[in-house]
Amino acid sequence: MAKLIFDRNKEEVVLPDGAPLQEICEEAGVPFACTEGVCGTCVIEVKEGHENLTSPTEEEEDFLGTGVLDERLACQCKIKCGSVRITF
């Protein structure tokens, strides 16, 4: 099981390994628009655990740039395992 920690309110959510972040982030108040990785509305800042997220998608690299690990698009990434601490 994986754990997503919201830095803003210290809420911790347990998720199955491989779970997408979109739904849980949306419930926590992360704004979403296109959900396809094009608009960038759902940018989150990864404070800890970026290695526990899937690799950036082509859409993320197009929007955020190649090699950026501290920002991700919540609509595109999944948590592989372990814990990830984010803010938005």
HELIX and SHEET records of a PDB file:
HELIX    1   1 GLN A   22  ALA A   28  1                                   7    
HELIX    2   2 HIS A   50  ASN A   52  5                                   3    
HELIX    3   3 GLU A   58  LEU A   64  1                                   7    
SHEET    1   A 5 GLU A  11  LEU A  15  0                                        
SHEET    2   A 5 ALA A   2  PHE A   6 -1                                        
SHEET    3   A 5 SER A  83  THR A  87  1                                        
SHEET    4   A 5 VAL A  43  GLU A  48 -1                                        
SHEET    5   A 5 GLU A  71  LEU A  73 -1                                        
SHEET    1   B 2 ALA A  19  PRO A  20  0                                        
SHEET    2   B 2 LYS A  78  ILE A  79 -1                                        
END                                                                             
